[in-house]
Amino acid sequence: MTARPTRPPMLLPAELPDPALLAQMRRIEIRARRLASTLLAGDYRSAFRGSGIEFAEAREYTPGDDVRLIDWNVTARMGALWVKQYVEERELPVVCAVDVSASQTVAHSPRGRIGPAAKLTALLSFAAVYQHDRTGLLTFTDRIEEFVPPARGTRHVLRLLREVLHGEREGAGTSIAAACEYLARVLKRRSVVFLISDFADRGYDQALRTLARRHEVIALPLIDPLDLELPDLGLVEVEDAEHGTRRLVDTSDIEFRREYAAAAAERARLRSATLAAAAVDEVPLRLDQDLARPLVRYFRARAAHR
């Protein structure tokens, strides 16, 4: 399976005819920059750096560096704090693998999960760029929609953001396995992969394990509160976004709502078990809550256990 050729990273008005989209990108960019430079800066660096494969050199300490990496011999000689730098610390590419299937447009918010996925992509990409790492993007449905190889710079991050919000889609279903298999082929060096999806898919166990054996994979399930439990709204017509089927359900039926919640809990349990079996960390993110703070907690916890 191959991706369509990537488009040149030019953000011209002719390519972005929708003023609302431009405004949305600008809002996301401003917030993501602020959060990446404040909330995530040191936490991101500590979570993914400092235990590389090969020592490269020592450099002067900067706020956010892991104190366990302080090189005391160089520090004593230079009269200032210096830390050990490893090969992987100098460059650890980041790739956001974003599910853009039809099910991602169905949620309680106007943009479904696509808006939150774009915010996460911008936030994580700016955090990486601020640490001088390259960042890339894979968008997928039941096929590979677009792959943008990792690169540096703000202009590049804006290209990734545009692709999540405005990219063309050919597929409708979801194949996490296809995304994992593709990344396992094209990523030639160890990378951090953030897998962003509702994980309403099956059969990706082996492909995920294969990807995670070489790369750092972190799953970010986007959870709509309505996926967990239904309010009493009486008769409601529901539609399967990926298959187009519709049916009428009675949400005033207490037993139906209980069964719905139980099924949701079981899906979450199976998802977590699948991720754990692949040695993939999971950071569930609810769409009705702040997206950044769970990431901050995760990065800090990860850094503490390195």
ABEGO torsion letter per residue (X at the ends): XBBBBBBBABBBAAABABAAAAAAAAAAAAAAAAAAAAAAAAAAAAAABGABABBABBBBBBBGBBAAABBAAAAAAAGBBBBBBBAAAABBBBBBBBBABAAAABBABAAEAAAAAAAAAAAAAAAAAAAGBBBBBBBBBABBABBBBBBBEAAAAAAAAAAAAABBBABABBBAAAAAAAAAAABABBBBBBBBBAGBBBGAAAAAAAAAAABBBBBBBBBBAAAABBBBAEBBBBBBAAAGBBBBBBAABAAAAAAAAAAAAAAAAAAAAAAAAAGBBBBBBBAABBAAAAAAAAAAAAAAAX
